[in-house]
């Protein structure tokens, strides 16, 4: 996924109120912009960090700059949570995620479950309808190990429960974690920061939900899917040997 226009480099001053950030552009101009990430962004808000912004014109826009990525841990990390669905669609079309690329129709943001929207709905006259929930990942504490979530997420646990409902109803249900950084070669659920989500994840596996983790190549010019990586959950995988939790593709 190429950015349509070059990103603007800057230095982060502060990210605050979840939706806002202050930064200094290379020409010394100080700006306030929009941060398209409501999560904690743990480890990705250090003042003085090099960041990249997209720039948008329009009379209806309050802020013309959008926070897209940050330099952290000697790599570039994408923070825009609107990107993973687009990256997931690209990876599916490229055949990087199991056999999901074999479906004839992919629809976004379809109503399902208990007042929810599924990120991607895959249909085909000859195949089982597939529900794909996509989560953005950018948290890393140990070198090479991506983790999710970086804070408690009741909404995320709800989505896992609803995927399990779809699986038990005879549909195919997929949980896809999109890692917007390229320095990770393994993924795991962060149970110490959200044990409720970890239990919901375990339950979803037991109900037949497939789980995949996709890494990305991230640069100021593009964010591109770079293939699946292993999920570091040996205890769970051993308990549910029939469930797809792998780095196939």
Secondary structure as UniProt FT lines:
FT   STRAND          8..16
FT   TURN            17..19
FT   STRAND          20..25
FT   TURN            26..27
FT   STRAND          30..35
FT   TURN            42..43
FT   TURN            47..48
FT   STRAND          50..55
FT   TURN            59..60
FT   STRAND          65..72
FT   TURN            73..74
FT   STRAND          75..78
FT   TURN            81..82
FT   HELIX           83..93
FT   TURN            94..95
FT   TURN            98..99
FT   HELIX           100..102
FT   STRAND          105..112
FT   TURN            113..115
FT   STRAND          116..123
FT   TURN            125..126
FT   STRAND          130..137
FT   STRAND          139..142
FT   TURN            143..144
FT   STRAND          145..148
FT   HELIX           154..168
FT   TURN            169..170
FT   STRAND          172..179
FT   STRAND          186..189
FT   TURN            191..193
FT   HELIX           195..206
FT   TURN            207..208
FT   STRAND          210..218
FT   STRAND          222..231
FT   HELIX           234..239
FT   TURN            240..242
//
